[in-house]
C-alpha cells in the first residue's frame, strides 16, 4: 500500500514539472561538480545513479564510463534515445535495489536519500551494491547550516529545498528527513563507507570549506567503501 502511494505521488510530482533538466556543463559551484570530477578521473567504470528524476549527467559521463545504470520510481527515461551503454530501471528505492552485491564501481545518489522513508535501508543498499574500494557520492541538505539555525530562532521553518516549495504544495520540497555532517558520516559509517572529502555547493566555496557544518546549506559527500 505504501509503495503504491509513493509511486503515485512521485508520478504526480514528475507530471507537474518536478523533473530536473538535462545537464550539459558544471562549474565548481554546481552540486554535480564532485560527480563529474570523480568519475572523469576514473574512466571505464560501471556506475549506478539512484533517483534519476529526469535530470541527467549522461551527456557528460556516458562517454567516460563502461556502463551507466539509472533507476527511479518514475520511468523518466521513457521515450528518450539513450546511449548504448546506458541501462534504465523503474523501481522504488525504499525496496531492495535490483542489483547484485558489489556490482558497481561508483554509486551516485544526488538529492535522493532525504526523500526516502528509511535512510538506514537506503544507505545499507547503497553500500551493498558498491564494490569494496568503490566510490559513493551522496548529496544532502544540511539542517545545521547557519541559515537554518537563524530561521528557527526567528520562529520559521528551516527550509532545505527551494523557496517556492509552498506555492508548489510540496512541503519543503518533499524532504522527509534532515541531516547534519556528523550524522551523515555516522550513518554511512554503519555500512563501511568512510568519508574522503566534502564538496560545498553554491557560491563562495572557499568560505564554506572552512566550516562546512555551519556555512554549507547543501553538501556533496564522497565516500570510499571499506574492503579493498
Secondary structure, DSSP 8 states (H G I E B T S, - for coil): -HHHHHHHHHHHHIIIIIS--B-----TTSTTHHHHHHHHTS-S-EEEEE--TT-B-HHHHTTT-SEEEEEESS-TTTT----TTEEEEE--TTS--SS-TT-EEEEEEES-GGGSS-HHHHHHHHHHHEEEEEEEEEEEE-TTSHHHHHHHHTT-----S-TTTTTTT-GGGG------HHHHHHHHHTTTEEEEEEEE-SS-HHHHHHTHHHH-SEEEEEEEETT-
